[in-house]
């Protein structure tokens, strides 16, 4: 289903609708609906068998009015320039709605990382940096992990950049390993951030977390800690998770009577989010088709895998008891799904608010790199909770004031902040 959806067209459609509501100047809107800079390049990699293979790489910098561009690097076989454009655009809004002084960027390589050896992955990472090092940096563009990339990969990339510029520069990449410039709390940050916003939504709607059930799509980093947080912070039950099985090349849904145990599943999942199916079945888990996650009885739906997963087709299968949709992934719900949510009074926490915990803690990591002083895990997560709660409240307040849908309200908050920064810098006065 996701292959039929152009993520960038979806991002532009969302923006255009809010730009009209804000009566945004058409020229300003045109600036914001397109990235400022785009890079497309080839990366030659010497494989372990001695052959040379060339891979396609990307980096898009959407808007840096509020600060250096920020955004992950995705290694995926289905990566496209339009996907990278969409993710960079959403990252601009994500940083603005979280009120951190960064802009939007995103990068990627067309590759299935699970097909590469450790040496090949390292060479791929260093090759990406060699192609982009003159256009990234702590005050310019700061990449981070995304789907298919890991803290170790960020460590290799940071090292390559430091070699090229001739000085140790930890702040050029975030999401690095602990002991190599990384921050405590970064691993849990995106998933926990999702749960902080779910908690605030439950307060807003007078829903008891202890009596709540979540159905979660995905079991990568975001889903892992969203599932754990839903159980441990809110006292709720997780009915199921789904994941892509890199061995079978298909998705499965994992459920268990009485709810899954996220901490157990964390012991049988690999670095790509693939759950060991046989070990799960031995532990009493029911394994179903990958689309079954959306059909489970729940009141909270957390799509936290890929973009374009909750569509006009899939919403017909969704449990009628859903009260909250928390978008852990980027762009998981299409405009058609939004119309369904509005019609059925389902409270949506839009992606660039809901999953802003990752970029917020990446910002914290960069601050710590600059200071060369590192915070405790409790301090990092406490600051994250404060930021996420403030961001959620600013969007809810705008939604109620303007009487608009939550996604539109989040766009309004974010667009206003970016346009204000552009005005303050003189970009829109004709003197820049």
N, C-alpha and C positions, 0 to 999 in steps of 0.2 A: 504493500500500500504506500509506503513512504517513497518508493521509487517513482510514483506518479505525481509527486508534489514538488514544485519548485519553491524551495524555502525562501529565496530572495524575493520572488514575486509575492509570496505571502507576507514577508516583512514589509515590503513597500505598500501592499494593500492595507495593512494595519496602520501604518504611518499616515497614508493619504487620508484615511477616514478621520483620524484625530486632527490632522492639519486643517481639515475643513471645519471641524468643530471649534478649533482655536482661532479660525480666520487668519491663519498664518500667511504672511506675504508669500505669493507664489514663487518668487525668486529665492527666498530663504528656504522654502519647502524643497525646492529643486536642489539646493546645496545639501540638505540633510537626507534626502532620499537616495543619494548616491555616495559611495566611498570617495574620499579625497585622493587616495593612492592605492594602486594595485600592483602586485609583483607576481610574475609567472616565470618559473625558471626550471632548468633541468639539473638533476643531481646524479652524476655518475658514481656508481658504487661497485667496488671490486668484491664479488661474492666469494665465499669460502672455497668454492670449487674452481676458482681461478678466472671465471668469466666476468665480463664487465657488463653491468646492466644500468640503464638510465631510467630514473624515476622523475615524475612530474611533481614539482613543489609549488606552493602558493603562499603569499602573505597579503592581506588586505588591511589597510589602515583607514577606518571610516571617518572619524572626526576626533581631533585632539585639542579642541578649544578649551576643555577643562583640565587638560594635563596629558602626559604621555599616553600613547595608545597601549591597551592592555588586552590580552586575550590568548587563548590556548592554541596549541598546535595539535591537529588531529591527524593520526595515521589511520586511513580507512580505504578499503578497496573501492568504495563508491564515492570518494571525495570529488567535489566539483568546485569550480570557481564560484558558481552561484551559491552553493552551500556556505563557502567561506565568506562571501559578501554578506549573506544573511546573518551569520553568526557575529561578524564584525559590527554590523549595524545594531543588532540586539545588545552587543556588549557596550556600545555607546550609551544606550538607554539604561542598561543595568548599572553602570558606574554612576550615572547621573541620579537614578532613583535611589541608590544606596548612599548618595552624597559623598562619594570619594573622588579625589581630584585626579581622575584618569579618563582617558577616552577609549574608543572601541577599536580593537584589532582582532584578527584571527588568522591562523595559518594552517597548513596541512601538506600532506604528501599522499598521492594515490598509491597505497600499498596496504596489504594485509600484514600487520606486524607479526602475527603468529607464524608466518611462513619464513621469518628471518631468524638467523642465529644471533647470539649475543654480539658477536663481532660485527655482523652485518648491520644490526640495529645501531651500534655505536657509530659506524662509518656513515650511516644514513643521517644520523643526528648531526654529526660534525659537518657533513656535506651541506645540510640545510643552513647551518650557521655561516659557512664559507660563502654561500650565495647571498646571504642577507645581512652580514655583519655591519656593513656601512650604513644600513637603514634601520638598525635597532640599537637599543642602549637604554640605560636607566632613566635618561631624560628625554627619550624619544619613543621607544616602543619596547614593551616588556612582555615577552611571551611566557606561557605557562603550560602545564599538561592539559590534555583533553582526551577524548576517546582514543585508545590505542597507544597513548604515551604515558610515561611513568616518571616518578621522582628521579630515578637513576638516569633516565634520558635527559632530564633537565640539568642534572649534574654534568653530564658529558657536554651538553650544549654551552653551559656556563663556562666550562673549562676551555672549550674551543674559542669562545669569544674573548676570554681573558688572555689566551695565547696571542690572538690576532692583534689586540689593542695594547698588549705589553704590560698589563697590570691586572691584579686580582679584582674582578668586578662581579661580586655575587648578586648585586641588585638587577642584573640584566635579565635574569630568568627567575621566576618564582615556582613554588611547588617542588623545590629541591629536597634532597634527602636530609634528614636530621644529621648534624655533624658536618654537613657540606653547605651550610648557609640556609637550610630549611627552617621552618617555624613549627614549633609544637602546635597541635590543633589543626594544622592545615589539612591533614588526611580526613578528618571528620567534618570539616567546615561546611562543605556544600550540603551534605545530607542533614547535618544538624541545623543549618540555616533554614532548610525546608521545614523542619519540625518547629522551629521558632515561629515561623509565619503561620503554620497550621494551628499552633497553640493560640496565637493572637486571633486567628479567624474563629476558633472555637469560643473564645471569650466574647467576641463580637456577636456571635450567633447564639450564645448561651447553650453550647453543646458540651456535654461531659466527656472528656477525653477517656476516662476509665471505661465508659460504655461504648466506645467507638471502635470501628473495625476499618482497616485500610487494605485496599488492593493496590499493589505496587507493580509497575512494569519496569523491568531491568534488575540487574544485580551487580552493576558496576559500582564504582566508588560512591556515587550519590545515593543510589538505592540501598546500599549496604548500611550506611549510617542513618539514612532516613528510616529504614526499618527498625534498626536498633533504637533510635531516638523515639520512635512512635511508641515502642513498648516500654522503654526505660524512663523516658521523660513524661510521657502523657498517660502511661498506664493502660494503653490500648492494646488491641490485638491486630496482628497482621495476618490477613487471610491467605495471602499468596505473594510470591514474587515470580517474575519471569526472567529468563535470560537466554541469550544467544549461545548455542553450543557450538564452539569452534570446531569440534571434531565431526559432528553430524551435519554441520552447516544448516542448522535450523533452530528455531526458538522453542523453548519448553516453558510451561507454567508449573511451579512447584507449590503445593498446598499441603496442609495437614490438619486433621481434626483438632479443634481447639486453638489453631493458629500456629504459624511457623516460629521457629527459634532462630532469630537472625544471627546470634552469636555462634550457634552450631554451624549454620551455613557458611559463616565466615571461615570456618576451619576446613571447609571442603570446596573452596572456590579458588580458581587460579587468577593470575594477574590480569586476565582479559575478561573476568566476570563470568566464566563458565563454571557452573556447579558440577561437581562429580555426580553424575546421574545414578550410578550404581550405589554409591555410599548414601545418597539421599533416600533411595528406595529401601535400602537396608534399614534406614532409620525410621521408616514408616511414612515417608513422603509420597504423595500422589503426584505422578508426572503426567501432564496433559499437554495438548497442543499449545503453542505459544500465544495464541489469541485468547485463550481461556481466562486470562487474568482480568479482563474487562467485564466478564460476566459474573464474577463472584459477588456474593451478597456483602455489601459494605456501605459505609456512609462517607468514606473519604477515598478518593481516587488519586493516586500519585503516579502519573506517567513520567518516568525518569530514565528513559532510554534514548530514543532518537526522535528527530523532528517528524511531524506529520503522522502521528500514530492514532490520535483520536479524531476521526473524520466523520463525514456524513454517513459512511457505511458502518463504521464501528460503533458509533454512539447508539445505534438501535439495539446493540447487545448489552449495553451498560445497565447495571443494576438500578432499579427505580428508587432505591434508597439513598443514592449518592446526594450528599448535601454540600460537600466541598471538593473541588478539584484543585490540587496543588501541583503546579507544573515544575517538576524537578528537572526535566530535560529542557533544552532550548527548542522552542517552536513545536511542542508536541500536539497542540490542538489547532485545528484549521479554523478559518472564519465560519465555516458551516457548523462546526462544533460550538463555537461561540454563540451562534444564534440559538442552538438547542439549549445551552446553559441559561441564556437570558429568558427564554420561553418557559423553562421549567424551574426558574428561581434557584439555580445552582450557583453557589458562591465560588468564583474562580480566583485563584491567586496566580497572576500571570507570571510567566517564566522569568522575565528579567527582574522581577521582584523576588519571587520564590527561591530561585537558585543563586541569588547574589552573594550567598555566604562564601563561596569559593573565591571570587574575585576580591571580596572585602578582606579575607584573610591573606590573600596574596599581597594585597596592599600593605597589610600589617607586616608581612614577611619582608617586603621591600624597605619599609620604615626601619625594621630591626637591622637589616643589612646596612643601611645608611648610618645608623647609630653605632653599629658593631657591638650591640647590646641586645640580649635576647630575653623575651618575656617567658613567664611560666605558662603552662597550658591553661590553667584557670584564668589567668589574665587575658590570654588570647580569646578564649571562648566567652568570657564575660564581656569583653569589648564587642565581640561579634554579636552577641545577644542584644546588646544595647543598640547597635547599628541597625540590625534587622528589625527590631521592634519599632524603632523610630521611622524606618522606611515604610513599614507596613502601615503605621498610623498616618503618615503623610498621604499615602495613597487612599486609605479608607476615608480620611477627611475630605479629600478632593472628590472622591466618588459620591459622597453624601451631599457635599456642597453643590456640585454640578449636576447631581442626579444622573450619573453616567455609570456604565459598566466598569468593573475594576480594571480591566486591561486598558480601556480608554483613559481612565484616571491615572494609571501608572505612566502612560505615554505623556499625558498632559504635564505631570510633575517633571518627568525627564526632559521633555522638549523645552519647557520653560527654562530649565536650568542651563541647558546647552545653548539656547538662543541668547540668554542673558550673558553667558561667558563670551559668546561671539561678539555681542555688542560691546562688552567691556574691553575687549581686545581690539576693537576698531575694525573688525572684519566686515561689518555690514554698513560702514559709513562712507565707503569710497576712498578712504585715506590709507588703506592697508596695502 
